[in-house]
Amino acid sequence: MTCPSCDQRKFFSEQEVQHLVVEQLLLEDQQVTDQVREQRLKICRSCTELNQHTCLKCGCFVRFRASLKNKNCPIQKW
């Protein structure tokens, strides 16, 4: 898979994704509640633009993007 945001090929294991997301969220102070994040991720999991851990439209790890108050779905699903 080629990342749409950085034009590189990269595959991430579940553990790598978890580590990267947790690490980045430590730097963020505007996070949604666990309930909101789970609602967003449920929508992402049913989306055709999801490729394993990333959104094919924006290249973000969906777990990270869905956790932030100031982010939305790039195709307006949430």
N, C-alpha and C positions, 0 to 999 in steps of 0.2 A: 504494500500500500504506500502511496506517495502522500505525504502530508500537504494539504492545500495551503497551509500557512507558511511552511518553510521549504517546500519543494525537496524534501529529503525522504529517503526510504528509512523507516524505522519501525520495528516491532517491539512492543512492550509486553512483558509478562504482567500478570495480575499483581504480583508483589511490587514490581517496579512502578506501576501506575499508582498503587496505594501509597507507596513511599513518596513519590513526587507530589501527589495531591495533598497529602498530610503536611508535607514540608512547606508547600506554597500557602496552604490555608493558615499556617501559623503567622504569616505576614499580613493577613487580611483581617480587618476589623468589622467589615460590613457583610456579615454572613446571614443567610436565611436560617430559619428553624429547621430542625431535622425533618419535620413533617413536610414542609414546603420542598425541601431538597428531594425527598423521596417521591413526592408527587411529580416533580419535574423529571426525575430519573425514570419513572414509570412511563412517562410520555416518550422520553428518549429511547427507551428499550424497544418500543413498538415502532420507531421511526425507521424508514428505509435509508435515511442518511447516516445512520449509526454504523460504524465499522469497528467492531470490537469495543474499544475504549474511547474512540474519538469521533467527533462530528465531521462528516465529509464536507460540510459547507464552510465551517470556520477553522477546522483543525484543532480545536480545543479538546482536552480531556473533558468529557461530559460531566464527570463527577466534580471537577473543579468549577466549571462554568455554572452548573446547577446549584452550587453552594453560595454563589455571590449575589447580593441584593442588586447590584448595579449592572448585572448581565441579564440578557434574555436570549431566547432561542433565535438563531439567525433566520429561521423561516417562520417565526411568530407562532410556534405551537405552545409556548408558555411565556 
